[in-house]
Amino acid sequence: MSGPRDPGLQPERTDLAWRRTAFSAAACSVLLLQAAARSGWGLRVVPAVLIALVAVLAVRVGSRRGQGVRRGAGIGRLPLVVGVLTMAGCLSAMLMVM
């Protein structure tokens, strides 16, 4: 007895989780921009820009992931790109502090 696929609330929960991630990344980016402004900008802007890009991509991943779950399809490598950018932002922020 196979009928139409019912994903339930999983697509909505997934979308909300990605939105929370994007909001958190945006908040971190604002804090990093504030730190860069206080120290004279320069290369200290790089982590803020990387994390801001992560926030934008997280919104995109969330919407695509929610649509993919509803249809039962994958979303490709976009989450990998978000992960790599997150690591690059974190590493650059760590180097900024040192």
Secondary structure by P-SEA (a helix, b strand, c coil): ccccccccaaaaaaaaaaaaaaaaaaaaaaaaaaaaaaacccccaaaaaaaaaaaaaaaaaaaaaaaaaaacccccaaaaaaaaaaaaaaaaaaaaac
